[in-house]
Amino acid sequence: MKIYRKLWPYLLKYKYRLSVGIFLSIFVSIFNGASLTSLIPIFDSLGSGENYKFQLSLTKKDQEMLKKTEKDVPGYTLEYGQFFFAQTKVYINSELSKRTPDELVFLFCLVILPIYLLKLICLAGTIYFVNSAGLLSVRDLRQSLYEKLQELPLNDFLREKTGILMSRIINDVDTVGKVVSNDLKDAINDFFSIIIHLVILLVLSWQLFFLVFIIIPFILGPVSTLADRIRRSTKSQQDRLSALNGDLQEVISGIRVIRAFSMEDKEAERFYEVNHDLSEKTFKTHFYHQIGPALIELSGSIVTMIFLGIGAYLLEDPSFSKGRFLVFFITLIFLMRPLKQMGILVNLVQASASAGERVFEILSRETDIKDPDVANDLGPLQKNICYQNVSYIYPGTETYALKELNLVIPKGGTIAIVGSSGAGKSTLIDLLPRLIDPTAGSILWDGVDAKNLKLDNLRCRIGVVSQNIFLFNGSVRENISYGFPQATESQIRQAADDAFATEFIESFEEGFDTIVGERGVMLSGGQRQRISIARTLLANPEVLILDEATSALDTESERLIQQAFVRLYSQKTVIIIAHRLSTVKIADTIYYIENGEIVESGSHTELLANQASKYKRLYEMQFTPSQDS
């Protein structure tokens, strides 16, 4: 199958473990067959009298060899081996005839015991080597999927719910993992077990063997008819499970909004529809999984009844002993189990194929933001960052978010980008660290195209304090030092001081060890923003982007942060994105963007002096008191 061809490279990394596991699995089947055939002398020896003493059968070839003497047979030839084998049989039969049936049964039980012990050792080895190879390959697959998620374009995350992506990396990989770990071991064991048991059946009675061989396709037939249904139903189940995860994650994240608008009942109804749909698809999948083995069991019962009827007829032949008949019957029963397991495995493979399609669909997606094949070295910024005829169109749209934009950001300079919502400010900023790439044009760092720089080399130069604050569910210290984990305690405290966060942090009972909760839920909006600022300052980037960095702060906190920023501006290249124009006054140059184009630029004083300036009208709207007030 196509999916498993894609999985093969992951398993091939652990081919040594697989090879050893397969080798041991062969011996498991051999020892299992040996333990079954060794029951023949036990069954033949049960009872009393000479008729119940087990004897090795002598073939016509054996009898011919016994008529000769050792002088008649040349040494070290095949004929000599046959002669020696026939003599050995006679000797063993002579020794066996001297023992009572009870002694024979005890003797054969002693012979069987080490066979079972060897089988157990080989089975344990098979489980260890095959399962570990499968689980390690699943680990690598999940790691590849995680790393792929890190590389996917941001637009993929905007279009798809977080819960659905999580379902791909957890539920779908887990479904595939069951087949390539534990089920793979069962498949290998069952395959060799079927081969060995069929050989034993052929040796015991070729007539009954061909009967079984003819009927086996009828046993497996019902399973194959269900395979396609299982694949389709499992795919539907996985899709519904992903949808459920997506809705659940969205509800938990938006619980404040849901309660604020009293939408609990509406959300419960929506969840019920998805949950009910999942329940129906899950029931259908489980039904198909259960009915397959049941059909095999029914077919096996029919085969057993036919076999017993024909076996009773064959027992009239003196050469076909009751021991051979019973062992044939037991072997056939043992054969039913791996056949049934293989039927179940077919179902599981179909189920995992659906999950595998979803996993490899992500792995096969194109990554548009990549490191160059040959990267340019770039030291500290010397001159400027230049946007050169930059245009950008979001996928799936035809409207320009930015259109032929030209902008120069000098080293050590401070610029501000202002404009109404949707003007293209955030898009312009996302282009700088290559979160997205321009549809046309280039962004040059000291004349070097950003696409020719390694992503790590580029992004470590840039620090972003965004209006969308994200804190991890860890301590305050861990969040501040996230971008610079080797930071000392004094450096962490200095960054907190510069962000005016030390005072409220130390007011907590556990200080810098205080757990902030998921997304920083234990903190106020202003506290989260100041920790975010401290985190960026500690990383000490060359270029500092402040995207509505003080939007969640009260007036006094904003004033203090602005004072801290003034001290830092002289050491860094700063880009300010703001709606609140009080934060952009100190910029060397202010750019007003509208519909993705720069319509005017200048200093705060220059723009206010221009009576037709759009910046002036926006400034007056914010700072001129209303006539109604």
Secondary structure, 3 states (H helix, E strand, C coil): CHHHHHHHHHHHCCHHHHHHHHHHHHHHHHHHHHHHHCHHHHHHHCCCCHHHCCCCCCCHHHHHHHCCCHHHCCCCCHHHHHHHHHHHHHHHHHHHHCCCHHHHHHHHHHHHHHHHHHHHHHHHHHHHHHHHHHHHHHHHHHHHHHHHHHHCCHHHHHHCCHHHHHHHHHHHHHHHHHHHCHHHHHHHHHHHHHHHHHHHHHHHCHHHHHHHHHHHHHHHHHHHHHHHHHHHHHHHHHHHHHHHHHHHHHHHHCHHHHHHCCCHHHHHHHHHHHHHHHHHHHHHHHHHHHHHHHHHHHHHHHHHHHHHHHHHHHCCCCCCCHHHHHHHHHHHHHHHHHHHHHHHHHHHHHHHHHHHHHHHHHHCCCCCCCCCCCCCCCCCCCCEEEEEEEEEECCCCCCEEEEEEEEEEECCCEEEEECCCCCCHHHHHHHCCCCCCCCEEEEEECCEEHHHCCHHHHHCCEEEECCCCCCCCCEHHHHHCCCCCCCCHHHHHHHHHHCCCHHHHHCCCCHHHCECCHHHCCCCHHHHHHHHHHHHHHHCCCEEEEECCCCCCCHHHHHHHHHHHHHHHCCCEEEEECCCHHHCCCCCEEEEEECCEEEEEECHHHHHHCCCCHHHHHHHHHHCCCCCC
